[in-house]
Amino acid sequence: MKLYRKIETGARTYNYFCPVFVGDRLIYFVLNNDSAFIRCEDVVEGGVVWEYFVNDAFTSRCVQQLYGGIVWQNRIIFATERMILSLDLETGTEQSEMKVLTDKPDLSVVGNNLFVTSGNEIIKIDLVKGKIIKRKKYRVKWLVGPVLEDDGKLYVATSNSKILRISNDDLTETLNYKYPGTWSVGVPAGIVGDRIVGSSYSQYVICFDKNTGEPLWQKKKKAGSEPSQVIDADKGIIYSCENINNKHITALRISDGKKLWDKEAEIWGITDIDSKSMAGFLKSDNGDYEFVQIDKKTGELIAAQDIPKMHKNLEDQFRSYSMPMEIVHSDQFVAFVCGTGDIYQIQW
């Protein structure tokens, strides 16, 4: 691992950067004073390929936040809190713009349909016709993460201690997977074969039977600790992270819940990278942070990279829902946004 380069975005305030790799290109959002734009940058040669300046066409105001970064066919799709926007991947030219009011949305694509989770509502949009097909609200405070698809069925986590299975046609709930208590699930569902597995803010990591909703096993964790996770479906392992009230990362076998290893560590932004490793930000005993590569088999550090200016207010930014640290990767590179508003590119 080595620091390949630092991309100075010019951002003056931190926001959702929505970074996404598309081949050798990195696409991301920058808010700079009273202007906002989406930029496509060549990560191998360097240099800007295209830029698209984003204004809310329905209010003529500068867009303050951008969400998504979902590739569909030859387009990339983003959302603001007032519209859905799609751009040509090669040129950045606008392909469509659709007025849709949302609240901190998550996006996912299933076939030719875009699913938008917004507050406690799912909005289903036909991308070919550019029309809303269906929208439905659920009896929860909010939905957690994007809609996931498996074997023709849709799944979404909620704030009300449940993961919902919903119909692709009319978005009605057909089954739920219930955690004890009233804690938010906190992370998207992990779907592996005939099982649903995941952590939560409750005191358990639970594996459910996907077809019946019944728990197959559960492992205790600290109630209220902030959950994050990596699911390795090929290995059949869930790597469960806890922060704030408890600081651990644990590897559990999905088939039977057996603990494979457990490490005391405070790791933020845990992200799956490849078959052998994960990445995240490790907080050291002296309060500094490093960008680290973690061995999936042992939990040991493979490599670490200290990043200049990365320590300022980092924990506060991690804990703020409006200021996440974002990590994305391609075959050759990992890129992440830190508290300075700049993007750091690591050669793996």
C-alpha positions as YAML, in Angstrom:
chain: A
units: angstrom
residues:
- id: 1
  name: MET
  ca: [0.00, 0.00, 0.00]
- id: 2
  name: LYS
  ca: [1.29, 3.48, -0.83]
- id: 3
  name: LEU
  ca: [-0.12, 6.95, -1.20]
- id: 4
  name: TYR
  ca: [-0.48, 7.36, -4.96]
- id: 5
  name: ARG
  ca: [-1.74, 10.92, -4.98]
- id: 6
  name: LYS
  ca: [-3.94, 13.47, -3.29]
- id: 7
  name: ILE
  ca: [-6.82, 14.96, -5.28]
- id: 8
  name: GLU
  ca: [-7.48, 18.51, -4.15]
- id: 9
  name: THR
  ca: [-11.19, 18.88, -4.77]
- id: 10
  name: GLY
  ca: [-11.41, 22.56, -3.92]
- id: 11
  name: ALA
  ca: [-14.32, 21.83, -1.60]
- id: 12
  name: ARG
  ca: [-14.90, 24.45, 1.07]
- id: 13
  name: THR
  ca: [-17.41, 22.46, 3.10]
- id: 14
  name: TYR
  ca: [-17.70, 18.76, 3.76]
- id: 15
  name: ASN
  ca: [-20.65, 16.99, 2.19]
- id: 16
  name: TYR
  ca: [-21.61, 13.66, 0.64]
- id: 17
  name: PHE
  ca: [-18.98, 13.29, -2.08]
- id: 18
  name: CYS
  ca: [-20.61, 10.15, -3.56]
- id: 19
  name: PRO
  ca: [-17.34, 8.83, -5.01]
- id: 20
  name: VAL
  ca: [-17.57, 5.93, -7.43]
- id: 21
  name: PHE
  ca: [-14.99, 4.19, -9.61]
- id: 22
  name: VAL
  ca: [-15.96, 3.41, -13.20]
- id: 23
  name: GLY
  ca: [-12.99, 1.66, -14.77]
- id: 24
  name: ASP
  ca: [-10.02, 4.03, -14.54]
- id: 25
  name: ARG
  ca: [-12.22, 7.00, -13.69]
- id: 26
  name: LEU
  ca: [-13.33, 8.39, -10.35]
- id: 27
  name: ILE
  ca: [-16.57, 10.39, -10.29]
- id: 28
  name: TYR
  ca: [-17.39, 12.56, -7.28]
- id: 29
  name: PHE
  ca: [-19.26, 15.67, -6.11]
- id: 30
  name: VAL
  ca: [-17.78, 18.95, -4.91]
- id: 31
  name: LEU
  ca: [-19.53, 21.83, -3.16]
- id: 32
  name: ASN
  ca: [-17.45, 25.01, -3.34]
- id: 33
  name: ASN
  ca: [-19.02, 28.09, -1.76]
- id: 34
  name: ASP
  ca: [-21.98, 28.91, -4.03]
- id: 35
  name: SER
  ca: [-21.20, 26.44, -6.84]
- id: 36
  name: ALA
  ca: [-21.61, 22.67, -7.03]
- id: 37
  name: PHE
  ca: [-20.40, 20.24, -9.65]
- id: 38
  name: ILE
  ca: [-19.91, 16.57, -10.43]
- id: 39
  name: ARG
  ca: [-16.38, 15.82, -11.62]
- id: 40
  name: CYS
  ca: [-14.99, 12.82, -13.52]
- id: 41
  name: GLU
  ca: [-11.24, 12.34, -13.08]
- id: 42
  name: ASP
  ca: [-8.78, 9.93, -14.70]
- id: 43
  name: VAL
  ca: [-7.13, 8.13, -11.77]
- id: 44
  name: VAL
  ca: [-4.26, 6.66, -13.80]
- id: 45
  name: GLU
  ca: [-3.11, 9.58, -15.92]
- id: 46
  name: GLY
  ca: [-4.62, 12.30, -13.76]
- id: 47
  name: GLY
  ca: [-6.67, 15.21, -15.01]
- id: 48
  name: VAL
  ca: [-10.35, 16.06, -15.32]
- id: 49
  name: VAL
  ca: [-12.30, 14.19, -18.01]
- id: 50
  name: TRP
  ca: [-15.52, 16.16, -17.58]
- id: 51
  name: GLU
  ca: [-17.43, 18.33, -15.13]
- id: 52
  name: TYR
  ca: [-21.14, 18.91, -14.76]
- id: 53
  name: PHE
  ca: [-22.32, 21.93, -12.80]
- id: 54
  name: VAL
  ca: [-25.34, 21.08, -10.69]
- id: 55
  name: ASN
  ca: [-28.14, 23.54, -10.10]
- id: 56
  name: ASP
  ca: [-31.62, 22.66, -8.95]
- id: 57
  name: ALA
  ca: [-33.57, 23.20, -12.16]
- id: 58
  name: PHE
  ca: [-36.77, 23.61, -10.16]
- id: 59
  name: THR
  ca: [-35.50, 26.35, -7.80]
- id: 60
  name: SER
  ca: [-32.40, 27.67, -9.65]
- id: 61
  name: ARG
  ca: [-30.47, 27.30, -6.39]
- id: 62
  name: CYS
  ca: [-27.09, 25.68, -5.85]
- id: 63
  name: VAL
  ca: [-27.43, 22.04, -4.84]
- id: 64
  name: GLN
  ca: [-26.07, 21.52, -1.32]
- id: 65
  name: GLN
  ca: [-26.01, 17.71, -1.15]
- id: 66
  name: LEU
  ca: [-25.76, 14.88, -3.64]
- id: 67
  name: TYR
  ca: [-26.56, 11.21, -3.10]
- id: 68
  name: GLY
  ca: [-26.09, 7.98, -5.03]
- id: 69
  name: GLY
  ca: [-23.65, 7.51, -7.83]
- id: 70
  name: ILE
  ca: [-25.32, 4.42, -9.31]
- id: 71
  name: VAL
  ca: [-24.27, 3.11, -12.73]
- id: 72
  name: TRP
  ca: [-27.04, 1.97, -15.08]
- id: 73
  name: GLN
  ca: [-26.19, 1.07, -18.69]
- id: 74
  name: ASN
  ca: [-24.15, 4.03, -20.02]
- id: 75
  name: ARG
  ca: [-25.35, 6.44, -17.35]
- id: 76
  name: ILE
  ca: [-24.59, 7.39, -13.79]
- id: 77
  name: ILE
  ca: [-27.52, 8.36, -11.58]
- id: 78
  name: PHE
  ca: [-27.55, 10.77, -8.65]
- id: 79
  name: ALA
  ca: [-30.22, 12.27, -6.43]
- id: 80
  name: THR
  ca: [-30.61, 15.57, -4.66]
- id: 81
  name: GLU
  ca: [-33.38, 16.23, -2.18]
- id: 82
  name: ARG
  ca: [-35.49, 17.59, -5.05]
- id: 83
  name: MET
  ca: [-34.58, 15.64, -8.18]
- id: 84
  name: ILE
  ca: [-33.15, 12.51, -9.81]
- id: 85
  name: LEU
  ca: [-30.38, 13.26, -12.30]
- id: 86
  name: SER
  ca: [-28.69, 10.98, -14.84]
- id: 87
  name: LEU
  ca: [-25.53, 11.79, -16.80]
- id: 88
  name: ASP
  ca: [-23.71, 10.13, -19.68]
- id: 89
  name: LEU
  ca: [-20.71, 8.24, -18.28]
- id: 90
  name: GLU
  ca: [-18.37, 9.18, -21.10]
- id: 91
  name: THR
  ca: [-19.17, 12.85, -21.57]
- id: 92
  name: GLY
  ca: [-21.04, 13.99, -18.47]
- id: 93
  name: THR
  ca: [-23.89, 15.37, -20.56]
- id: 94
  name: GLU
  ca: [-27.29, 15.40, -18.91]
- id: 95
  name: GLN
  ca: [-29.57, 12.56, -20.04]
- id: 96
  name: SER
  ca: [-32.58, 13.19, -17.82]
- id: 97
  name: GLU
  ca: [-33.78, 15.20, -14.86]
- id: 98
  name: MET
  ca: [-36.86, 14.28, -12.84]
- id: 99
  name: LYS
  ca: [-38.47, 16.17, -9.98]
- id: 100
  name: VAL
  ca: [-38.70, 13.87, -6.94]
- id: 101
  name: LEU
  ca: [-38.72, 15.15, -3.35]
- id: 102
  name: THR
  ca: [-36.53, 12.97, -1.11]
- id: 103
  name: ASP
  ca: [-35.00, 12.93, 2.37]
- id: 104
  name: LYS
  ca: [-31.33, 11.77, 2.47]
- id: 105
  name: PRO
  ca: [-32.03, 9.08, -0.14]
- id: 106
  name: ASP
  ca: [-30.22, 5.83, -0.90]
- id: 107
  name: LEU
  ca: [-30.35, 4.50, -4.47]
- id: 108
  name: SER
  ca: [-30.23, 1.04, -6.02]
- id: 109
  name: VAL
  ca: [-31.03, -0.35, -9.46]
- id: 110
  name: VAL
  ca: [-32.84, -3.62, -10.14]
- id: 111
  name: GLY
  ca: [-33.25, -4.32, -13.86]
- id: 112
  name: ASN
  ca: [-34.53, -1.10, -15.42]
- id: 113
  name: ASN
  ca: [-36.01, 0.19, -12.18]
- id: 114
  name: LEU
  ca: [-34.50, 2.66, -9.74]
- id: 115
  name: PHE
  ca: [-35.41, 2.21, -6.07]
- id: 116
  name: VAL
  ca: [-35.10, 5.24, -3.83]
- id: 117
  name: THR
  ca: [-35.32, 4.93, -0.03]
- id: 118
  name: SER
  ca: [-36.31, 8.26, 1.46]
- id: 119
  name: GLY
  ca: [-37.27, 8.59, 5.11]
- id: 120
  name: ASN
  ca: [-39.81, 5.81, 5.65]
- id: 121
  name: GLU
  ca: [-40.75, 5.59, 1.96]
- id: 122
  name: ILE
  ca: [-39.62, 3.59, -1.08]
- id: 123
  name: ILE
  ca: [-40.04, 5.15, -4.52]
- id: 124
  name: LYS
  ca: [-39.89, 2.87, -7.57]
- id: 125
  name: ILE
  ca: [-38.98, 4.59, -10.86]
- id: 126
  name: ASP
  ca: [-38.99, 3.19, -14.40]
- id: 127
  name: LEU
  ca: [-35.65, 4.38, -15.79]
- id: 128
  name: VAL
  ca: [-36.62, 3.77, -19.42]
- id: 129
  name: LYS
  ca: [-39.83, 5.80, -19.24]
- id: 130
  name: GLY
  ca: [-38.61, 8.20, -16.57]
- id: 131
  name: LYS
  ca: [-41.79, 7.78, -14.54]
- id: 132
  name: ILE
  ca: [-42.64, 6.85, -10.96]
- id: 133
  name: ILE
  ca: [-44.27, 3.42, -10.94]
- id: 134
  name: LYS
  ca: [-45.03, 3.10, -7.25]
- id: 135
  name: ARG
  ca: [-44.29, 4.74, -3.93]
- id: 136
  name: LYS
  ca: [-45.05, 3.30, -0.52]
- id: 137
  name: LYS
  ca: [-44.54, 4.38, 3.09]
- id: 138
  name: TYR
  ca: [-43.91, 1.89, 5.90]
- id: 139
  name: ARG
  ca: [-44.78, 1.99, 9.59]
- id: 140
  name: VAL
  ca: [-41.23, 2.71, 10.68]
- id: 141
  name: LYS
  ca: [-39.39, 5.92, 11.55]
- id: 142
  name: TRP
  ca: [-36.93, 5.53, 8.69]
- id: 143
  name: LEU
  ca: [-35.41, 2.99, 6.30]
- id: 144
  name: VAL
  ca: [-31.74, 2.04, 6.54]
- id: 145
  name: GLY
  ca: [-29.60, 1.88, 3.41]
- id: 146
  name: PRO
  ca: [-30.65, 0.96, -0.13]
- id: 147
  name: VAL
  ca: [-33.17, -1.62, -1.30]
- id: 148
  name: LEU
  ca: [-31.42, -4.94, -2.02]
- id: 149
  name: GLU
  ca: [-32.61, -7.62, -4.47]
- id: 150
  name: ASP
  ca: [-32.21, -11.38, -4.22]
- id: 151
  name: ASP
  ca: [-34.02, -14.05, -6.22]
- id: 152
  name: GLY
  ca: [-36.71, -11.62, -7.38]
- id: 153
  name: LYS
  ca: [-37.48, -10.34, -3.88]
- id: 154
  name: LEU
  ca: [-36.53, -7.03, -2.29]
- id: 155
  name: TYR
  ca: [-35.10, -6.39, 1.17]
- id: 156
  name: VAL
  ca: [-34.57, -3.26, 3.24]
- id: 157
  name: ALA
  ca: [-33.47, -2.63, 6.84]
- id: 158
  name: THR
  ca: [-35.38, -0.27, 9.14]
- id: 159
  name: SER
  ca: [-35.07, 1.89, 12.24]
- id: 160
  name: ASN
  ca: [-37.65, -0.29, 14.01]
- id: 161
  name: SER
  ca: [-35.51, -3.39, 14.73]
- id: 162
  name: LYS
  ca: [-36.65, -5.21, 11.57]
- id: 163
  name: ILE
  ca: [-35.48, -6.12, 8.11]
- id: 164
  name: LEU
  ca: [-38.39, -6.18, 5.65]
- id: 165
  name: ARG
  ca: [-38.89, -8.43, 2.65]
- id: 166
  name: ILE
  ca: [-41.11, -6.69, 0.13]
- id: 167
  name: SER
  ca: [-42.78, -7.50, -3.17]
- id: 168
  name: ASN
  ca: [-41.09, -6.18, -6.29]
- id: 169
  name: ASP
  ca: [-44.49, -5.49, -7.85]
- id: 170
  name: ASP
  ca: [-46.44, -3.46, -5.29]
- id: 171
  name: LEU
  ca: [-43.79, -2.94, -2.57]
- id: 172
  name: THR
  ca: [-45.97, -4.55, 0.11]
- id: 173
  name: GLU
  ca: [-44.27, -6.25, 3.05]
- id: 174
  name: THR
  ca: [-44.35, -10.05, 2.74]
- id: 175
  name: LEU
  ca: [-42.06, -11.08, 5.63]
- id: 176
  name: ASN
  ca: [-39.89, -9.51, 8.32]
- id: 177
  name: TYR
  ca: [-36.78, -10.47, 10.26]
- id: 178
  name: LYS
  ca: [-37.04, -9.18, 13.84]
- id: 179
  name: TYR
  ca: [-34.25, -8.19, 16.22]
- id: 180
  name: PRO
  ca: [-34.94, -8.09, 19.99]
- id: 181
  name: GLY
  ca: [-35.95, -4.74, 21.48]
- id: 182
  name: THR
  ca: [-36.55, -1.50, 19.64]
- id: 183
  name: TRP
  ca: [-33.04, -0.66, 18.41]
- id: 184
  name: SER
  ca: [-32.45, 0.43, 14.82]
- id: 185
  name: VAL
  ca: [-30.91, -2.23, 12.59]
- id: 186
  name: GLY
  ca: [-28.38, 0.39, 11.52]
- id: 187
  name: VAL
  ca: [-26.84, -1.47, 8.56]
- id: 188
  name: PRO
  ca: [-28.23, -2.92, 5.31]
- id: 189
  name: ALA
  ca: [-29.19, -6.60, 5.31]
- id: 190
  name: GLY
  ca: [-26.57, -9.18, 4.40]
- id: 191
  name: ILE
  ca: [-27.99, -11.82, 2.04]
- id: 192
  name: VAL
  ca: [-26.01, -15.05, 1.69]
- id: 193
  name: GLY
  ca: [-27.72, -18.02, 0.06]
- id: 194
  name: ASP
  ca: [-30.78, -18.97, 2.11]
- id: 195
  name: ARG
  ca: [-29.80, -16.71, 5.01]
- id: 196
  name: ILE
  ca: [-30.15, -13.10, 6.11]
- id: 197
  name: VAL
  ca: [-27.37, -12.04, 8.46]
- id: 198
  name: GLY
  ca: [-26.43, -8.78, 10.06]
- id: 199
  name: SER
  ca: [-25.50, -6.69, 13.05]
- id: 200
  name: SER
  ca: [-27.61, -3.93, 14.61]
- id: 201
  name: TYR
  ca: [-27.68, -1.43, 17.45]
- id: 202
  name: SER
  ca: [-29.25, -4.18, 19.58]
- id: 203
  name: GLN
  ca: [-27.19, -6.62, 21.64]
- id: 204
  name: TYR
  ca: [-27.02, -9.25, 18.90]
- id: 205
  name: VAL
  ca: [-25.62, -10.16, 15.53]
- id: 206
  name: ILE
  ca: [-28.33, -12.46, 14.14]
- id: 207
  name: CYS
  ca: [-28.58, -14.93, 11.27]
- id: 208
  name: PHE
  ca: [-32.12, -15.60, 9.99]
- id: 209
  name: ASP
  ca: [-33.64, -18.21, 7.73]
- id: 210
  name: LYS
  ca: [-34.39, -16.20, 4.60]
- id: 211
  name: ASN
  ca: [-37.56, -18.15, 3.79]
- id: 212
  name: THR
  ca: [-39.21, -18.21, 7.24]
- id: 213
  name: GLY
  ca: [-37.77, -15.23, 9.12]
- id: 214
  name: GLU
  ca: [-36.80, -17.46, 12.05]
- id: 215
  name: PRO
  ca: [-33.45, -16.83, 13.81]
- id: 216
  name: LEU
  ca: [-30.90, -19.61, 13.22]
- id: 217
  name: TRP
  ca: [-28.24, -18.26, 15.58]
- id: 218
  name: GLN
  ca: [-27.32, -15.09, 17.41]
- id: 219
  name: LYS
  ca: [-24.15, -13.76, 18.98]
- id: 220
  name: LYS
  ca: [-24.03, -11.15, 21.71]
- id: 221
  name: LYS
  ca: [-22.56, -7.70, 21.23]
- id: 222
  name: LYS
  ca: [-22.76, -4.50, 23.25]
- id: 223
  name: ALA
  ca: [-26.24, -2.96, 23.00]
- id: 224
  name: GLY
  ca: [-26.02, 0.57, 21.62]
- id: 225
  name: SER
  ca: [-22.60, 0.13, 20.04]
- id: 226
  name: GLU
  ca: [-22.53, 1.55, 16.54]
- id: 227
  name: PRO
  ca: [-22.62, -1.30, 13.99]
- id: 228
  name: SER
  ca: [-20.87, -1.67, 10.66]
- id: 229
  name: GLN
  ca: [-20.06, -4.84, 8.76]
- id: 230
  name: VAL
  ca: [-18.54, -6.57, 5.78]
- id: 231
  name: ILE
  ca: [-20.21, -9.67, 4.33]
- id: 232
  name: ASP
  ca: [-18.00, -12.08, 2.38]
- id: 233
  name: ALA
  ca: [-20.51, -14.37, 0.68]
- id: 234
  name: ASP
  ca: [-17.82, -16.49, -1.00]
- id: 235
  name: LYS
  ca: [-16.14, -17.27, 2.32]
- id: 236
  name: GLY
  ca: [-19.42, -17.40, 4.23]
- id: 237
  name: ILE
  ca: [-18.18, -14.95, 6.87]
- id: 238
  name: ILE
  ca: [-19.56, -11.77, 8.44]
- id: 239
  name: TYR
  ca: [-17.04, -9.28, 9.85]
- id: 240
  name: SER
  ca: [-18.91, -7.29, 12.48]
- id: 241
  name: CYS
  ca: [-17.54, -3.97, 13.75]
- id: 242
  name: GLU
  ca: [-18.58, -2.17, 16.93]
- id: 243
  name: ASN
  ca: [-17.67, 1.40, 17.87]
- id: 244
  name: ILE
  ca: [-18.41, 4.01, 20.56]
- id: 245
  name: ASN
  ca: [-19.76, 1.87, 23.47]
- id: 246
  name: ASN
  ca: [-17.60, -1.10, 22.52]
- id: 247
  name: LYS
  ca: [-14.60, -1.32, 20.19]
- id: 248
  name: HIS
  ca: [-14.28, -4.70, 18.51]
- id: 249
  name: ILE
  ca: [-14.17, -6.38, 15.14]
- id: 250
  name: THR
  ca: [-15.31, -10.00, 15.08]
- id: 251
  name: ALA
  ca: [-15.31, -12.62, 12.31]
- id: 252
  name: LEU
  ca: [-18.26, -15.04, 12.50]
- id: 253
  name: ARG
  ca: [-18.98, -18.03, 10.27]
- id: 254
  name: ILE
  ca: [-22.42, -17.55, 8.71]
- id: 255
  name: SER
  ca: [-23.28, -21.27, 8.62]
- id: 256
  name: ASP
  ca: [-23.23, -21.73, 12.41]
- id: 257
  name: GLY
  ca: [-22.18, -18.46, 14.06]
- id: 258
  name: LYS
  ca: [-18.79, -19.79, 15.15]
- id: 259
  name: LYS
  ca: [-16.34, -17.05, 16.14]
- id: 260
  name: LEU
  ca: [-13.22, -17.29, 13.96]
- id: 261
  name: TRP
  ca: [-11.35, -14.39, 15.51]
- id: 262
  name: ASP
  ca: [-11.95, -11.28, 17.58]
- id: 263
  name: LYS
  ca: [-9.85, -8.12, 17.84]
- id: 264
  name: GLU
  ca: [-10.15, -5.13, 20.12]
- id: 265
  name: ALA
  ca: [-9.94, -2.20, 17.73]
- id: 266
  name: GLU
  ca: [-11.81, 0.97, 16.83]
- id: 267
  name: ILE
  ca: [-12.26, 0.85, 13.07]
- id: 268
  name: TRP
  ca: [-14.44, 3.27, 11.14]
- id: 269
  name: GLY
  ca: [-15.71, 2.99, 7.58]
- id: 270
  name: ILE
  ca: [-14.98, -0.75, 7.28]
- id: 271
  name: THR
  ca: [-15.13, -1.68, 3.58]
- id: 272
  name: ASP
  ca: [-14.69, -4.90, 1.62]
- id: 273
  name: ILE
  ca: [-11.77, -4.61, -0.80]
- id: 274
  name: ASP
  ca: [-10.91, -8.06, -2.20]
- id: 275
  name: SER
  ca: [-10.95, -11.77, -1.33]
- id: 276
  name: LYS
  ca: [-8.15, -11.38, 1.20]
- id: 277
  name: SER
  ca: [-8.60, -7.99, 2.82]
- id: 278
  name: MET
  ca: [-10.77, -5.17, 4.12]
- id: 279
  name: ALA
  ca: [-9.97, -1.49, 4.64]
- id: 280
  name: GLY
  ca: [-10.95, 1.17, 7.15]
- id: 281
  name: PHE
  ca: [-9.72, 3.88, 9.50]
- id: 282
  name: LEU
  ca: [-8.05, 2.61, 12.68]
- id: 283
  name: LYS
  ca: [-7.99, 4.86, 15.73]
- id: 284
  name: SER
  ca: [-4.76, 4.42, 17.68]
- id: 285
  name: ASP
  ca: [-4.24, 4.72, 21.44]
- id: 286
  name: ASN
  ca: [-2.97, 8.29, 21.06]
- id: 287
  name: GLY
  ca: [-6.12, 9.34, 19.20]
- id: 288
  name: ASP
  ca: [-4.66, 9.48, 15.69]
- id: 289
  name: TYR
  ca: [-6.14, 7.65, 12.71]
- id: 290
  name: GLU
  ca: [-4.53, 5.55, 10.02]
- id: 291
  name: PHE
  ca: [-5.95, 4.12, 6.82]
- id: 292
  name: VAL
  ca: [-5.40, 0.37, 7.22]
- id: 293
  name: GLN
  ca: [-5.64, -2.87, 5.26]
- id: 294
  name: ILE
  ca: [-6.87, -5.81, 7.38]
- id: 295
  name: ASP
  ca: [-6.31, -9.53, 6.72]
- id: 296
  name: LYS
  ca: [-9.67, -11.31, 6.57]
- id: 297
  name: LYS
  ca: [-8.21, -14.62, 7.71]
- id: 298
  name: THR
  ca: [-6.53, -13.38, 10.90]
- id: 299
  name: GLY
  ca: [-7.73, -9.85, 11.59]
- id: 300
  name: GLU
  ca: [-4.12, -8.64, 11.61]
- id: 301
  name: LEU
  ca: [-2.99, -5.46, 9.87]
- id: 302
  name: ILE
  ca: [-1.41, -6.00, 6.47]
- id: 303
  name: ALA
  ca: [-0.47, -2.38, 5.89]
- id: 304
  name: ALA
  ca: [-1.15, 1.10, 7.22]
- id: 305
  name: GLN
  ca: [-0.93, 4.58, 5.74]
- id: 306
  name: ASP
  ca: [-0.88, 7.77, 7.78]
- id: 307
  name: ILE
  ca: [-2.54, 10.61, 5.92]
- id: 308
  name: PRO
  ca: [-1.53, 14.25, 6.53]
- id: 309
  name: LYS
  ca: [-4.24, 16.46, 8.03]
- id: 310
  name: MET
  ca: [-6.45, 13.48, 8.66]
- id: 311
  name: HIS
  ca: [-6.77, 13.80, 12.41]
- id: 312
  name: LYS
  ca: [-8.70, 17.06, 12.74]
- id: 313
  name: ASN
  ca: [-12.25, 16.43, 14.00]
- id: 314
  name: LEU
  ca: [-12.27, 13.03, 12.31]
- id: 315
  name: GLU
  ca: [-14.28, 11.24, 14.99]
- id: 316
  name: ASP
  ca: [-16.91, 13.98, 15.09]
- id: 317
  name: GLN
  ca: [-17.25, 13.74, 11.33]
- id: 318
  name: PHE
  ca: [-17.62, 9.97, 11.44]
- id: 319
  name: ARG
  ca: [-20.38, 10.27, 14.01]
- id: 320
  name: SER
  ca: [-22.26, 12.92, 12.06]
- id: 321
  name: TYR
  ca: [-24.73, 11.49, 9.55]
- id: 322
  name: SER
  ca: [-24.14, 14.49, 7.29]
- id: 323
  name: MET
  ca: [-20.35, 13.97, 7.19]
- id: 324
  name: PRO
  ca: [-19.45, 10.35, 6.46]
- id: 325
  name: MET
  ca: [-15.99, 9.17, 5.49]
- id: 326
  name: GLU
  ca: [-16.39, 7.40, 2.16]
- id: 327
  name: ILE
  ca: [-14.20, 4.60, 0.78]
- id: 328
  name: VAL
  ca: [-14.42, 3.20, -2.75]
- id: 329
  name: HIS
  ca: [-12.11, 0.95, -4.73]
- id: 330
  name: SER
  ca: [-11.23, -0.35, -8.17]
- id: 331
  name: ASP
  ca: [-8.98, -3.29, -9.06]
- id: 332
  name: GLN
  ca: [-5.86, -1.17, -8.65]
- id: 333
  name: PHE
  ca: [-6.76, 1.73, -6.38]
- id: 334
  name: VAL
  ca: [-8.60, 2.65, -3.21]
- id: 335
  name: ALA
  ca: [-9.86, 6.19, -2.79]
- id: 336
  name: PHE
  ca: [-11.29, 7.83, 0.27]
- id: 337
  name: VAL
  ca: [-12.47, 11.22, 1.42]
- id: 338
  name: CYS
  ca: [-11.20, 12.57, 4.73]
- id: 339
  name: GLY
  ca: [-12.06, 15.54, 6.89]
- id: 340
  name: THR
  ca: [-10.10, 18.03, 4.80]
- id: 341
  name: GLY
  ca: [-12.52, 17.59, 1.89]
- id: 342
  name: ASP
  ca: [-9.73, 16.16, -0.27]
- id: 343
  name: ILE
  ca: [-9.66, 12.69, -1.82]
- id: 344
  name: TYR
  ca: [-6.68, 10.43, -1.18]
- id: 345
  name: GLN
  ca: [-5.85, 7.74, -3.70]
- id: 346
  name: ILE
  ca: [-4.01, 4.65, -2.45]
- id: 347
  name: GLN
  ca: [-2.30, 2.15, -4.75]
- id: 348
  name: TRP
  ca: [-3.16, -1.28, -3.41]
...
